[in-house]
Amino acid sequence: VTDEEVERAKAQLKTQLLGHLDSTTAVAEDIGRQMLAYGRRMPLAEFLKRLEVIDAEEVKRVAWKYLHDAEVAVAGLGPLFGMPQLINLRRATFWVRY
C-alpha cells in the first residue's frame, strides 16, 4: 500500500459519501450505521478530520492486526470451479508483503 493509493481511496470515499447523502433514506442509513459503529452521530467535519490522518502506515498496521495469520471464512454461490481452495486462501494470510 502506498501513500498515493491511500490518498486516491480517501478522495474516492469523500466523493461517494458526499454524493450519497442526497436523500432522506441515505441520510437515515448513514445515521443508523454511525449509531451502530460509534454509538452517536458523527458530524461530517469530524469524519473528514479522522479520514485525513489515515496514511499508508496506518493501513498497513491495521491490515497486519486483522488480516495476518487470520482464520478465513469463505462462501460461494453458483459455479465454484474457479474459486481458490480454502487452504490456499488460508496460506495467503501468512505472507507478509509491503
C-alpha positions in Angstrom: 0.0 0.0 0.0 1.4 3.4 -1.0 0.5 6.9 0.2 -0.7 7.6 -3.3 -3.1 4.7 -3.2 -4.4 5.8 0.2 -4.9 9.4 -1.0 -6.8 8.1 -4.0 -9.0 5.9 -1.8 -9.7 8.8 0.6 -10.7 11.1 -2.3 -13.0 8.4 -3.7 -14.6 7.8 -0.3 -15.2 11.6 0.2 -16.8 11.8 -3.3 -19.0 8.8 -2.6 -20.0 10.0 0.8 -21.0 13.5 -0.3 -22.8 12.2 -3.4 -24.6 9.5 -1.4 -26.2 11.8 1.2 -28.7 13.4 -1.2 -31.9 11.7 0.0 -33.6 11.2 3.4 -33.3 7.5 3.1 -29.5 7.7 2.5 -29.1 10.1 5.5 -31.2 7.7 7.7 -29.0 4.8 6.7 -25.9 6.8 7.4 -27.2 7.8 10.9 -28.0 4.2 11.6 -24.6 3.0 10.5 -22.9 5.6 12.7 -25.0 4.7 15.7 -24.0 1.1 15.4 -20.3 1.9 14.9 -19.8 4.8 17.2 -22.9 5.0 19.4 -23.6 8.5 18.2 -23.9 10.6 15.0 -20.5 11.8 13.9 -20.5 15.3 12.3 -19.2 15.3 8.8 -16.4 17.6 9.7 -15.2 15.2 12.4 -15.4 12.2 10.0 -13.3 14.1 7.4 -10.8 15.1 10.0 -10.4 11.5 11.1 -10.1 10.4 7.5 -7.3 12.9 6.8 -4.9 11.4 9.4 -5.0 8.0 7.7 -1.8 7.2 5.8 -0.2 4.1 4.3 1.5 3.1 7.5 -1.9 3.1 9.4 -3.5 1.0 6.7 -0.6 -1.5 6.9 -0.8 -1.6 10.7 -4.5 -2.3 10.7 -4.2 -4.9 7.9 -1.4 -6.6 9.9 -3.6 -6.7 13.0 -6.7 -8.1 11.4 -5.5 -10.0 8.3 -2.1 -11.6 9.1 -2.5 -15.2 10.2 -6.2 -14.8 10.4 -8.8 -17.5 10.1 -10.6 -17.3 6.7 -14.3 -17.8 6.1 -15.5 -18.4 2.5 -18.9 -18.6 1.0 -19.6 -19.3 -2.7 -22.7 -19.3 -4.8 -23.0 -20.6 -8.3 -20.3 -22.4 -10.3 -17.3 -22.7 -8.0 -14.8 -24.3 -10.3 -12.7 -21.2 -10.5 -12.8 -20.5 -6.7 -9.5 -20.9 -4.9 -9.2 -23.7 -2.3 -9.7 -22.7 1.3 -6.2 -23.9 2.3 -4.7 -21.7 -0.4 -6.6 -18.7 0.9 -5.6 -19.5 4.5 -1.9 -19.8 3.4 -2.1 -16.3 1.8 -2.7 -14.8 5.3 0.8 -15.9 6.3 2.5 -13.9 3.5 4.0 -10.6 4.6 4.0 -8.1 1.7 4.9 -4.4 1.8 
